């Protein structure tokens, strides 16, 4: 059973990393579920303080994920249409065969979203889409770093209890 939980936890950690880039999947929260599953094994002592702190961090990042792109958009004079366009462009970019398509898609989506909001001012739309894109980039980077730290913590705990897990 411990091996199954270890594999399930590792899969959740991988999904957490992928979820850092996908707007559908909450990366750090998914990674935290991997840490929780690891602590449910008999080999890893249940450390509720550790799990509580990491859950608090994951929840904070989850909330900030909605605030940061909006702040970037507003800071550069954007609208809600630009933020929605960023998300749609990101999804289309993820599905495209273009390398780093999600980055290009997020920027183009923000620009198109801003142009649908106010089609007369191209320079304002470009500036706002840049702000939306920067907010998205910062938020994604933050989620990826937290998910990566969670993965390192997972590997560290699993490594130090390896013989108890497979024994």
C-alpha positions as CSV (number, residue, x, y, z in Angstrom):
1,X,0.0,0.0,0.0
2,X,2.9,2.4,0.8
3,X,4.3,1.9,-2.7
4,X,0.9,2.7,-4.3
5,X,0.7,5.9,-2.1
6,X,4.2,6.8,-3.0
7,X,3.5,6.5,-6.8
8,X,0.2,8.3,-6.4
9,X,1.9,11.1,-4.5
10,X,4.6,11.4,-7.1
11,X,2.0,11.6,-9.9
12,X,0.2,14.4,-8.0
13,X,3.5,16.2,-7.7
14,X,3.9,16.0,-11.4
15,X,0.4,17.2,-12.0
16,X,1.2,20.1,-9.6
17,X,4.1,21.1,-11.8
18,X,2.0,20.9,-15.0
19,X,-0.8,22.7,-13.2
20,X,1.5,25.7,-12.7
21,X,1.0,26.4,-16.4
22,X,-2.6,25.2,-16.9
23,X,-5.3,27.6,-15.6
24,X,-7.6,24.6,-15.1
25,X,-5.5,22.8,-12.6
26,X,-4.4,24.4,-9.3
27,X,-0.7,23.5,-9.4
28,X,0.5,24.1,-5.8
29,X,-2.8,22.6,-4.3
30,X,-2.4,19.5,-6.4
31,X,1.3,19.3,-5.3
32,X,0.2,19.7,-1.7
33,X,-2.2,16.7,-2.2
34,X,0.9,14.7,-3.2
35,X,2.6,15.7,0.1
36,X,-0.6,14.7,2.0
37,X,-0.7,11.3,0.3
38,X,3.0,10.8,1.1
39,X,2.3,11.5,4.8
40,X,-0.5,8.9,4.7
41,X,2.1,6.1,4.3
42,X,3.2,4.1,7.3
43,X,6.8,5.0,6.6
44,X,6.5,8.8,6.8
45,X,5.5,10.2,10.2
46,X,2.5,12.4,10.0
47,X,3.7,15.9,10.5
48,X,0.6,18.1,10.8
49,X,2.6,21.3,11.3
50,X,4.4,20.7,8.0
51,X,1.2,19.9,6.2
52,X,-0.6,22.9,7.7
53,X,2.2,25.3,6.7
54,X,2.4,23.9,3.2
55,X,-1.4,24.0,2.8
56,X,-1.4,27.6,3.9
57,X,1.2,28.4,1.3
58,X,-0.7,26.5,-1.4
59,X,-3.9,28.3,-0.6
60,X,-2.2,31.7,-0.5
61,X,-0.7,31.0,-4.0
62,X,-4.1,29.9,-5.2
63,X,-5.7,33.2,-4.1
64,X,-2.8,35.2,-5.5
65,X,-3.2,33.4,-8.8
66,X,-6.4,35.3,-9.3
67,X,-5.2,38.6,-8.0
68,X,-1.8,39.1,-9.6
69,X,-2.9,38.9,-13.3
70,X,-5.7,41.3,-12.5
71,X,-3.3,43.7,-10.8
72,X,-1.0,43.6,-13.8
73,X,-3.8,44.3,-16.1
74,X,-5.1,47.2,-14.1
75,X,-1.6,48.6,-13.5
76,X,-1.2,48.9,-17.3
77,X,-4.8,50.2,-17.9
78,X,-6.4,47.0,-19.0
79,X,-9.9,45.6,-18.7
80,X,-11.5,42.3,-17.7
81,X,-11.7,41.5,-21.4
82,X,-7.9,41.5,-21.5
83,X,-7.6,39.1,-18.6
84,X,-10.2,36.8,-20.2
85,X,-8.3,37.0,-23.5
86,X,-5.1,36.0,-21.7
87,X,-6.7,32.8,-20.3
88,X,-8.3,31.9,-23.7
89,X,-5.0,32.6,-25.5
90,X,-3.1,30.5,-23.0
91,X,-5.3,27.5,-23.6
92,X,-5.2,27.9,-27.4
93,X,-1.4,28.3,-27.1
94,X,-1.1,25.2,-25.0
95,X,-2.9,23.2,-27.7
96,X,-0.8,24.6,-30.6
97,X,2.3,22.9,-31.9
98,X,4.3,26.1,-31.6
99,X,7.1,26.0,-29.0
100,X,6.2,28.2,-26.0
101,X,2.8,28.7,-27.6
102,X,1.2,29.3,-24.3
103,X,3.3,32.4,-23.8
104,X,2.6,33.8,-27.3
105,X,-1.1,32.8,-26.9
106,X,-1.4,34.6,-23.6
107,X,0.0,37.8,-25.0
108,X,-2.0,37.6,-28.3
109,X,-5.2,36.7,-26.3
110,X,-4.8,39.6,-24.0
111,X,-4.3,42.0,-27.0
112,X,-7.4,40.6,-28.8
113,X,-9.4,40.8,-25.6
114,X,-8.4,44.5,-25.1
115,X,-9.2,45.2,-28.8
116,X,-12.7,43.8,-28.3
117,X,-13.1,46.1,-25.3
118,X,-11.9,49.2,-27.1
119,X,-11.1,48.7,-30.8
120,X,-10.0,52.3,-31.4
121,X,-7.0,52.6,-29.2
122,X,-4.3,50.1,-30.3
123,X,-1.5,51.5,-28.2
124,X,-3.6,51.3,-25.0
125,X,-4.6,47.7,-25.9
126,X,-1.0,46.8,-26.5
127,X,0.1,48.3,-23.2
128,X,-2.8,46.7,-21.3
129,X,-2.1,43.3,-22.9
130,X,1.5,43.6,-21.9
131,X,0.4,44.2,-18.3
132,X,-1.9,41.3,-18.4
133,X,0.8,39.1,-19.9
134,X,3.3,40.3,-17.2
135,X,0.8,39.5,-14.4
136,X,0.2,36.0,-15.9
137,X,4.0,35.4,-16.3
138,X,4.7,36.4,-12.7
139,X,1.8,34.3,-11.3
140,X,2.8,31.3,-13.3
141,X,6.4,31.6,-12.2
142,X,5.3,31.9,-8.6
143,X,3.1,28.8,-8.9
144,X,5.9,26.9,-10.6
145,X,8.5,27.7,-7.9
146,X,6.1,26.7,-5.1
147,X,5.3,23.5,-6.9
148,X,9.0,22.8,-7.5
149,X,9.7,23.4,-3.8
150,X,6.9,21.0,-2.9
151,X,8.4,18.4,-5.2
152,X,11.9,18.8,-3.6
153,X,10.3,18.4,-0.2
154,X,8.4,15.3,-1.4
155,X,11.6,13.7,-2.8
156,X,13.6,14.6,0.3
157,X,11.0,13.0,2.7
158,X,10.6,9.9,0.4
159,X,14.4,9.5,0.1
160,X,15.0,9.7,3.8
161,X,12.4,7.0,4.4
162,X,13.1,4.9,1.2
163,X,13.9,1.7,3.0
164,X,10.8,1.9,5.2
165,X,8.7,2.6,2.1
166,X,9.9,-0.3,0.0
167,X,10.5,-2.7,2.9
